[in-house]
Amino acid sequence: MKKLLLIRHAKAVHDMSYEDFERPLKHSGIKDAELMAERLLSKKIIPQQLIASPALRTLSTADIFAEFLSLTKPKEDLRIYEASRLTLLDLINGLDNEKDFMGLVGHNPTMEQIIHYLTGELVEFPTCAIALIEFDLDDWGAVSAQTGSLKWYSIPKAD
């Protein structure tokens, strides 16, 4: 069985003096990321590795999760930034089969789109939302439309 944890980056500043790629997290975004990482830890939902978009807000979010969950530094993958659903699916299909539980930290609207594609579920995915998808598969390459089941979903303001 394969498991995929999808995390949307936390709230970032919308100051026009920053390029989109360089937007840092707001203080509230840092707090949300810490809260959600603690929530994962309390539920013992801990992926083996995180892969994140290298955009500052996304990598900062991933770093917070990695610290709280005692994971190695997140791997950066530029394909996640401005990815289409197909690009994200290609990334998932290429994950290392030695690992059964992976986490991706990315952006909307792609996160909502990939959840719907993989599970058939329509969920809103606000900043710092988390979705856990399980696949009754042994090969990441076999992940495709509606092969997954949404097992857990959480947002910072509710649980």
TAUR-V852370 format. One record per run of one state. SS is the DSSP state (H for helix, E for strand, L for the rest). FROM is the first residue (numbers start at 0). LEN is the number of residues. If there is no record, write none. Layout:
ss = [SS;SS]
from = [FROM;FROM]
len = [LEN;LEN]
//
This chain:
ss = [L;E;L;E;L;H;L;E;L;H;L;E;L;H;L;E;L;H;L;H;L;E;L;H;L;E;L;H;L;E;L;E;L]
from = [0;1;8;11;12;19;22;24;25;26;42;48;52;55;68;74;76;77;80;84;93;100;106;109;119;129;135;139;142;147;155;157;158]
len = [1;7;3;1;7;3;2;1;1;16;6;4;3;13;6;2;1;3;4;9;7;6;3;10;10;6;4;3;5;8;2;1;1]
//
